[in-house]
Amino acid sequence: MLGVDGSGPDRTMGVAVFFGCTFIAFGPALALCLVTVARDPLRIIILVAGAFFWLVSLLLASLIWFISVHLSDRSDGQMQYGLLIFGAALSVLLQETFRFAYFKLLKKADEGLVTLSEDGQSPISIKQMAYVSGLSFGIISGLFSVINILADSIGPGTVGIHGDSPHYFITSAFLTMALVFLHTFWGTIFFDACEKGRYWILGLVVLSHLVTSGLANKKRMTR
């Protein structure tokens, strides 16, 4: 950010934009964690493990995309654009695959908790597991999608000086907040569909995730 007199970078404004956008993007998720997760050690474990599953899915998608790019003609712009779309779609499919794998793991863990409990009941329900796992997927996904943007918001530089939208940072922050909530909803719906055997709902979750990812990536590429 340039100072008001044009003499140099105004770090104060950049820091204000950084913290403002950070709290917009992750403030609601942080509040949910403090109110509904932080007081229960079991929910914290599920939250951390869910983030790990999402990271593994991202690692696999990145590895496949990286290999595809290096095996392709890197001078062909249209092919590289197609590979970028392929990578985004593959990432979504792997995320949902690992969400399903996490559901299976939590079901096994829930059965173990039931056998260990004195009253024969699990200390956490499947719906609570679905909510926490969805929230974990949303937080880590939002973090990776906006971290570079937040780093750029500190400056130096002035957004919109070349005719671009001056609201890019705050728009990205609200989109990230929406992504966190969407993952929370997707996780809850996904687990409920798996539990009740409504697999057509799983298709709707995957389809909506693909559409959302496509729209978000289109927005970034037309920046």
Contacts in CASP RR format, 6 or more apart in sequence:
PFRMAT RR
TARGET T0000
AUTHOR 0000-0000-0000
METHOD contacts of the structure
MODEL  1
MLGVDGSGPDRTMGVAVFFGCTFIAFGPALALCLVTVARDPLRIIILVAG
AFFWLVSLLLASLIWFISVHLSDRSDGQMQYGLLIFGAALSVLLQETFRF
AYFKLLKKADEGLVTLSEDGQSPISIKQMAYVSGLSFGIISGLFSVINIL
ADSIGPGTVGIHGDSPHYFITSAFLTMALVFLHTFWGTIFFDACEKGRYW
ILGLVVLSHLVTSGLANKKRMTR
1 9 0 8 1.000
1 10 0 8 1.000
1 11 0 8 1.000
1 13 0 8 1.000
1 14 0 8 1.000
1 17 0 8 1.000
1 155 0 8 1.000
1 156 0 8 1.000
1 157 0 8 1.000
1 158 0 8 1.000
2 8 0 8 1.000
2 9 0 8 1.000
2 10 0 8 1.000
2 156 0 8 1.000
2 157 0 8 1.000
2 158 0 8 1.000
3 9 0 8 1.000
3 10 0 8 1.000
3 13 0 8 1.000
4 10 0 8 1.000
8 156 0 8 1.000
9 155 0 8 1.000
9 156 0 8 1.000
9 157 0 8 1.000
11 154 0 8 1.000
11 155 0 8 1.000
11 156 0 8 1.000
14 153 0 8 1.000
14 154 0 8 1.000
14 155 0 8 1.000
15 154 0 8 1.000
17 153 0 8 1.000
17 154 0 8 1.000
17 169 0 8 1.000
18 150 0 8 1.000
18 153 0 8 1.000
18 154 0 8 1.000
20 173 0 8 1.000
21 146 0 8 1.000
21 149 0 8 1.000
21 150 0 8 1.000
21 153 0 8 1.000
21 169 0 8 1.000
21 170 0 8 1.000
21 172 0 8 1.000
21 173 0 8 1.000
22 150 0 8 1.000
22 173 0 8 1.000
24 170 0 8 1.000
24 173 0 8 1.000
24 174 0 8 1.000
24 177 0 8 1.000
25 142 0 8 1.000
25 146 0 8 1.000
25 150 0 8 1.000
25 172 0 8 1.000
25 173 0 8 1.000
25 174 0 8 1.000
25 176 0 8 1.000
25 177 0 8 1.000
25 180 0 8 1.000
26 139 0 8 1.000
26 142 0 8 1.000
26 143 0 8 1.000
26 176 0 8 1.000
26 177 0 8 1.000
26 180 0 8 1.000
27 177 0 8 1.000
28 177 0 8 1.000
28 180 0 8 1.000
28 181 0 8 1.000
29 135 0 8 1.000
29 138 0 8 1.000
29 139 0 8 1.000
29 177 0 8 1.000
29 180 0 8 1.000
32 135 0 8 1.000
32 184 0 8 1.000
33 47 0 8 1.000
33 135 0 8 1.000
33 139 0 8 1.000
36 43 0 8 1.000
36 131 0 8 1.000
36 132 0 8 1.000
37 43 0 8 1.000
37 44 0 8 1.000
37 47 0 8 1.000
37 132 0 8 1.000
37 135 0 8 1.000
38 44 0 8 1.000
40 124 0 8 1.000
42 123 0 8 1.000
42 124 0 8 1.000
43 124 0 8 1.000
43 128 0 8 1.000
43 132 0 8 1.000
46 106 0 8 1.000
46 124 0 8 1.000
46 129 0 8 1.000
46 132 0 8 1.000
46 133 0 8 1.000
46 136 0 8 1.000
47 132 0 8 1.000
47 133 0 8 1.000
47 135 0 8 1.000
47 136 0 8 1.000
47 139 0 8 1.000
48 136 0 8 1.000
49 102 0 8 1.000
49 136 0 8 1.000
50 102 0 8 1.000
50 133 0 8 1.000
50 134 0 8 1.000
50 136 0 8 1.000
50 137 0 8 1.000
50 140 0 8 1.000
51 136 0 8 1.000
51 137 0 8 1.000
51 139 0 8 1.000
51 140 0 8 1.000
53 98 0 8 1.000
53 99 0 8 1.000
53 101 0 8 1.000
53 102 0 8 1.000
53 137 0 8 1.000
54 95 0 8 1.000
54 98 0 8 1.000
54 136 0 8 1.000
54 137 0 8 1.000
54 138 0 8 1.000
54 140 0 8 1.000
54 141 0 8 1.000
55 140 0 8 1.000
56 98 0 8 1.000
57 91 0 8 1.000
57 94 0 8 1.000
57 95 0 8 1.000
57 97 0 8 1.000
57 98 0 8 1.000
58 91 0 8 1.000
58 94 0 8 1.000
58 95 0 8 1.000
58 144 0 8 1.000
60 94 0 8 1.000
61 87 0 8 1.000
61 90 0 8 1.000
61 91 0 8 1.000
61 94 0 8 1.000
62 91 0 8 1.000
64 87 0 8 1.000
64 90 0 8 1.000
65 83 0 8 1.000
65 86 0 8 1.000
65 87 0 8 1.000
65 90 0 8 1.000
68 83 0 8 1.000
68 86 0 8 1.000
68 87 0 8 1.000
69 80 0 8 1.000
69 83 0 8 1.000
72 79 0 8 1.000
72 80 0 8 1.000
72 83 0 8 1.000
73 79 0 8 1.000
74 80 0 8 1.000
84 217 0 8 1.000
84 221 0 8 1.000
85 214 0 8 1.000
85 217 0 8 1.000
88 213 0 8 1.000
88 214 0 8 1.000
88 217 0 8 1.000
89 210 0 8 1.000
89 213 0 8 1.000
91 213 0 8 1.000
92 206 0 8 1.000
92 209 0 8 1.000
92 210 0 8 1.000
92 213 0 8 1.000
93 206 0 8 1.000
93 210 0 8 1.000
95 137 0 8 1.000
95 141 0 8 1.000
95 209 0 8 1.000
96 190 0 8 1.000
96 202 0 8 1.000
96 205 0 8 1.000
96 206 0 8 1.000
96 209 0 8 1.000
99 133 0 8 1.000
99 134 0 8 1.000
99 137 0 8 1.000
99 186 0 8 1.000
99 187 0 8 1.000
99 190 0 8 1.000
100 190 0 8 1.000
100 194 0 8 1.000
100 202 0 8 1.000
102 133 0 8 1.000
103 130 0 8 1.000
103 133 0 8 1.000
103 190 0 8 1.000
103 191 0 8 1.000
103 194 0 8 1.000
106 126 0 8 1.000
106 129 0 8 1.000
106 133 0 8 1.000
107 126 0 8 1.000
110 122 0 8 1.000
110 124 0 8 1.000
110 126 0 8 1.000
110 129 0 8 1.000
113 122 0 8 1.000
113 123 0 8 1.000
113 124 0 8 1.000
114 120 0 8 1.000
114 121 0 8 1.000
114 122 0 8 1.000
117 123 0 8 1.000
126 191 0 8 1.000
126 192 0 8 1.000
126 195 0 8 1.000
127 188 0 8 1.000
127 191 0 8 1.000
127 192 0 8 1.000
129 191 0 8 1.000
130 187 0 8 1.000
130 188 0 8 1.000
130 190 0 8 1.000
130 191 0 8 1.000
130 192 0 8 1.000
131 184 0 8 1.000
131 187 0 8 1.000
131 188 0 8 1.000
133 187 0 8 1.000
133 191 0 8 1.000
134 183 0 8 1.000
134 184 0 8 1.000
134 186 0 8 1.000
134 187 0 8 1.000
134 188 0 8 1.000
135 180 0 8 1.000
135 183 0 8 1.000
135 184 0 8 1.000
137 183 0 8 1.000
137 184 0 8 1.000
137 186 0 8 1.000
137 187 0 8 1.000
138 179 0 8 1.000
138 180 0 8 1.000
138 182 0 8 1.000
138 183 0 8 1.000
138 184 0 8 1.000
139 180 0 8 1.000
141 179 0 8 1.000
141 180 0 8 1.000
141 183 0 8 1.000
142 176 0 8 1.000
142 179 0 8 1.000
142 180 0 8 1.000
145 176 0 8 1.000
145 179 0 8 1.000
145 216 0 8 1.000
146 172 0 8 1.000
146 173 0 8 1.000
146 176 0 8 1.000
149 168 0 8 1.000
149 169 0 8 1.000
149 172 0 8 1.000
150 169 0 8 1.000
153 169 0 8 1.000
159 165 0 8 1.000
159 166 0 8 1.000
159 168 0 8 1.000
159 169 0 8 1.000
160 166 0 8 1.000
160 168 0 8 1.000
164 223 0 8 1.000
165 171 0 8 1.000
168 223 0 8 1.000
175 216 0 8 1.000
175 219 0 8 1.000
179 212 0 8 1.000
179 216 0 8 1.000
182 209 0 8 1.000
182 212 0 8 1.000
186 205 0 8 1.000
186 208 0 8 1.000
186 209 0 8 1.000
187 205 0 8 1.000
189 201 0 8 1.000
189 205 0 8 1.000
190 201 0 8 1.000
190 202 0 8 1.000
190 205 0 8 1.000
192 198 0 8 1.000
192 201 0 8 1.000
193 199 0 8 1.000
193 201 0 8 1.000
193 202 0 8 1.000
193 205 0 8 1.000
194 202 0 8 1.000
END
